[in-house]
Every structure is written in structure tokens, then in C-alpha cells.
Amino acid sequence: YYYQRLYLGNLEVSFSNNNNTYIVTVPSNVPTGTFKISTLYDGVKTELPGEFTIIPPEITSISPSTALPGQQVTVTGNNFPINYGYYSIRLGDRDISLNYLSGNQFSFTVPPVAEGDYSLNLNYGPGTITSSQKLKVKKHTVTGFSPASGGVGSTLTIQGQFVPNQPYSVTIGNAQTSNYAASSSTLIVGIPYGVEEGKVNISVQYGDQTATAPTTFEVLGPKITSFAPTSGNPGTIVTISGQGFGPNSWNSVVKFGT
């Protein structure tokens, strides 16, 4: 069979022989349609009975149908090429890397595109299909936060629309911090050291997109309002009350006189 050739229509295809059975992998550059299969041996071309039909792939669903940049989306369909390296996806004007899941399912991460409705274009060999269902891409948002004020080192919970377990950069006034989103609606960070006191803006960045909180956060500077007892011997426990203290004692120093 080393001297035998096999054709799908007019296109020569490679094959292997297993106990007089020809095994052919349909190449990626064959267009959809119906083709005759023929062999060429010793100058004689033999056409096999029947025809072989190549069926175009089809996208049947996109889940979820609404997603944020950075979120995983699963695409389900029919007749996807067995070798997923034979096809690629474009969302708008962006090429997307695919994660193979099964014969008729793959996933991808939504790239940092603008908010809007997008069709998926599946490129396979010589052809392209477009999904009838659109993917609605929404932007990351910050709707609020709590508490409304706090000192350096205290915990701030930001509410909005996020991708769980994705990293976000958070700017509080003149200082930056970061953390992974705890859920699709919450992002928890600590008030960073070096932040300016007073009312400041809070913004969250993901890629080149920025979402700003609708209200300002008040950074409280340290302030002593009282202490007790007012006198005592060395070794006496003194309780200091106030605001804006850091939650960790390692970066706080208390002086009695000098």
C-alpha cells in the first residue's frame, strides 16, 4: 500500500492500513460537501461505491449567555473537528484561546472587550460559521462598599460585579492594593498603609477597565479619645480607646513619656 494513493474528491489524503482496512483522517482543509472516494494503484484509479459527506460544525448554545471579561464561557455544538487544533474562535475582532472539554464542547475566557453583544465566529479549515446566539459581555462594576469609613489595615468589602477568584487591583485614594474576588458580587481588601486621610475615591481595575465607586470612603487617621486607668504602677494594663487604629499590633507603638 506504500505505492497506493487515496483521494477524497480530487484531494489526496493520507491513510494507514490495518488488516486490509484503510483508516483515513479527514484533513482540515476539506470543505463541507459530498465526495466520492477513490484509490490509485499502478496507474489504475478505482472509485469506491457510495459517497462521503462532510458536515459543517454547528454552535448550539453558549453558557452563560451573559459574562464579564475574565469569565469562563462554555460553547456546545455538533460536528466539531476531533482535533480541536483544527479550529479557532473569534469574539468580535479578537482571537480566543480554546480549552478542549469534549468532542462537542469547549470553553474560553472572555477577553477584555467593550460591553456589548457579540457573535462567535468559528473558523474550521476552509470555512467559518457564526453563532446564532450572541454572548452579552458586561463590564465590571462597583455599586457600593462597607463600612463607610475605617483606618489603615481595616477590612473593606466592595460590592459590584466581579469574576470569582480573579485578581483585581484596587485604588483607594493615593494607595493601591489587590485581592482575588471572593464571589461574583464581593471583593474584600485591606485599607493599605500610606493612604491619605480623609474622603477618598475607590476604584477597581481589571485589565484596561476601571470601575469607580459611586460614593467616597473616609480614611480615619489614628486618634486617642480616652484611656483607663489614669494612673498605675509599672505592669498595670492600660486600655486606650479611639479611632483609626490598625488591627495589627506589630506596627503600632505606644509611649509613656519618653
C-alpha positions in Angstrom: 0.0 0.0 0.0 3.1 2.3 0.1 2.5 2.8 -3.7 -1.2 3.3 -3.4 -2.9 6.6 -3.2 -6.3 7.6 -1.8 -8.5 10.5 -2.8 -11.4 12.3 -1.3 -12.9 14.0 -4.3 -9.8 15.5 -6.0 -7.8 15.9 -2.8 -5.2 13.3 -2.0 -5.4 12.1 1.7 -3.1 10.2 3.9 -4.1 6.8 5.3 -2.9 3.8 7.2 -3.6 0.1 6.5 -4.8 -2.1 9.4 -5.5 -5.7 8.2 -6.5 -4.5 4.8 -8.7 -1.7 6.2 -7.8 1.8 5.2 -8.0 4.3 8.1 -8.3 8.0 7.0 -8.3 11.2 9.0 -10.3 13.8 7.1 -7.9 16.8 6.6 -8.8 20.2 7.9 -8.7 21.9 4.5 -11.6 19.8 3.0 -14.7 22.0 2.5 -18.1 20.7 3.5 -20.0 18.7 0.9 -20.4 15.2 -0.6 -17.4 13.5 -2.1 -16.5 10.3 -4.0 -13.6 8.2 -2.6 -11.2 6.7 -5.0 -7.9 4.8 -5.0 -5.0 5.0 -7.4 -2.7 1.9 -7.8 -0.4 1.1 -10.6 -1.9 3.8 -12.7 -5.4 2.5 -12.3 -7.9 4.7 -10.5 -10.8 2.9 -8.8 -13.8 4.7 -7.5 -15.5 3.2 -4.4 -19.2 2.8 -4.3 -21.2 5.4 -2.3 -20.2 8.9 -1.2 -18.8 10.5 1.9 -20.4 13.7 3.3 -18.5 16.2 5.4 -21.0 18.0 7.7 -20.2 21.6 8.8 -19.9 22.3 12.6 -22.7 23.9 14.4 -22.8 26.0 17.6 -26.0 25.2 19.5 -25.5 27.0 22.8 -23.3 29.5 24.7 -23.3 29.3 28.5 -23.6 31.5 30.3 -25.2 33.9 27.8 -24.0 36.9 29.8 -20.4 37.2 31.1 -17.7 39.5 32.3 -14.2 39.8 30.8 -12.1 37.2 32.5 -15.1 34.8 32.9 -15.2 31.2 31.5 -17.8 30.5 28.9 -18.7 27.1 27.5 -19.6 26.5 23.9 -21.6 23.4 22.9 -22.3 22.3 19.4 -22.3 19.5 16.8 -19.7 18.1 14.3 -16.7 19.9 15.8 -13.4 18.6 14.4 -12.0 15.8 16.6 -8.7 17.6 16.7 -9.6 21.0 18.2 -6.3 22.4 16.8 -8.2 22.5 13.5 -10.4 25.3 14.6 -10.3 28.7 16.3 -12.8 31.2 17.7 -13.0 35.0 17.3 -15.1 37.2 19.5 -15.5 40.5 17.8 -12.1 41.3 16.4 -10.2 39.2 19.0 -8.8 35.7 18.6 -9.5 33.5 21.6 -7.6 30.6 23.0 -9.7 27.5 23.5 -9.8 24.9 26.3 -10.9 21.5 25.0 -13.6 19.8 27.1 -15.1 17.1 24.9 -15.9 16.2 21.3 -18.6 18.8 21.0 -17.8 21.2 23.8 -15.0 23.7 24.5 -14.6 26.7 26.8 -12.8 30.0 26.6 -12.0 33.1 28.7 -13.8 36.2 27.7 -11.1 38.8 26.6 -11.2 42.4 27.8 -13.6 43.7 25.2 -16.1 46.5 25.5 -19.6 46.0 26.8 -22.0 44.7 24.1 -23.5 41.7 22.3 -21.0 39.5 20.3 -21.4 36.6 17.9 -18.9 33.9 17.9 -17.1 33.1 14.7 -15.8 29.5 14.5 -13.1 29.1 11.9 -12.5 25.5 10.8 -10.2 24.6 7.9 -11.5 26.5 4.9 -14.8 27.6 6.4 -16.3 29.9 9.0 -19.7 29.6 10.9 -21.3 32.3 13.0 -23.3 31.5 16.1 -27.0 32.5 16.0 -26.9 33.1 19.8 -25.0 36.2 20.9 -22.8 36.5 24.0 -23.6 39.6 26.1 -20.4 41.0 27.6 -21.0 43.2 30.6 -18.5 45.4 32.3 -17.1 45.1 35.9 -19.0 47.4 38.2 -18.7 48.8 41.7 -22.1 49.5 43.3 -21.0 50.2 46.9 -18.8 49.2 49.8 -18.9 48.8 53.6 -18.1 50.2 56.1 -18.3 53.8 55.0 -15.1 54.6 57.0 -12.1 52.9 58.6 -8.5 53.2 59.5 -5.4 51.7 57.9 -5.4 47.9 57.9 -9.1 47.6 58.5 -11.2 45.4 56.1 -13.2 46.9 53.3 -15.9 44.9 51.4 -16.6 46.2 47.9 -19.9 45.2 46.2 -20.4 45.0 42.5 -20.0 42.6 39.5 -16.8 40.5 39.6 -15.4 37.2 38.4 -14.9 34.9 41.4 -11.3 34.0 42.1 -10.0 36.5 39.5 -7.4 39.1 40.7 -8.3 42.8 40.9 -6.3 45.9 41.6 -7.9 48.3 43.9 -7.0 52.0 44.2 -8.0 53.7 47.5 -7.1 57.4 47.4 -3.4 57.6 46.6 -2.6 54.0 47.5 -3.1 50.6 45.8 -3.8 47.1 47.0 -5.2 43.9 45.4 -7.0 40.7 46.0 -9.0 37.9 44.4 -12.8 38.4 44.2 -14.5 36.4 46.9 -17.6 35.9 44.9 -19.4 37.3 41.9 -20.6 40.3 44.0 -17.9 40.9 46.6 -14.2 41.9 46.7 -12.5 42.2 50.1 -9.4 44.2 50.6 -7.5 45.8 53.5 -7.0 49.6 53.7 -3.4 49.9 52.6 -0.6 51.7 54.5 0.4 55.1 53.2 -3.2 56.1 52.2 -4.1 59.7 52.7 -6.6 60.6 55.5 -10.0 62.0 54.6 -12.6 61.2 52.0 -11.1 59.3 49.0 -12.4 57.6 45.9 -12.3 53.8 45.4 -11.8 52.3 42.0 -11.3 48.7 40.8 -9.2 47.7 37.8 -9.3 44.6 35.7 -7.1 44.7 32.6 -7.6 48.1 31.0 -11.1 48.5 32.5 -11.8 50.6 35.6 -14.9 50.8 37.8 -15.3 53.6 40.3 -17.5 53.5 43.5 -20.4 56.0 43.4 -19.5 57.4 46.8 -16.3 58.3 48.7 -14.7 56.3 51.6 -13.4 58.1 54.6 -10.0 57.1 55.8 -9.7 57.7 59.5 -6.4 58.7 61.0 -5.4 57.4 64.4 -7.0 59.4 67.3 -7.0 58.8 71.0 -10.2 59.7 72.8 -9.6 58.2 76.2 -7.6 55.7 78.3 -8.1 53.9 81.6 -7.0 53.7 84.3 -5.5 57.2 84.6 -2.7 56.1 86.9 -1.0 52.9 87.9 2.3 51.1 88.7 4.6 49.6 86.2 2.9 46.4 84.9 -0.6 48.0 85.0 -2.8 47.1 82.0 -3.9 50.3 80.2 -6.8 50.3 77.7 -6.6 53.1 75.1 -9.8 54.0 73.1 -10.0 55.9 69.9 -10.4 55.5 66.2 -8.3 54.7 63.1 -6.1 52.1 64.9 -4.5 49.4 62.8 -5.9 45.9 63.6 -2.3 44.5 64.0 -0.2 45.5 67.0 3.2 44.8 65.3 3.1 48.2 63.5 1.8 50.3 66.5 4.0 51.8 69.2 2.7 53.2 72.5 4.9 55.6 74.5 4.6 56.5 78.2 6.6 59.7 78.4 9.9 59.0 76.7 
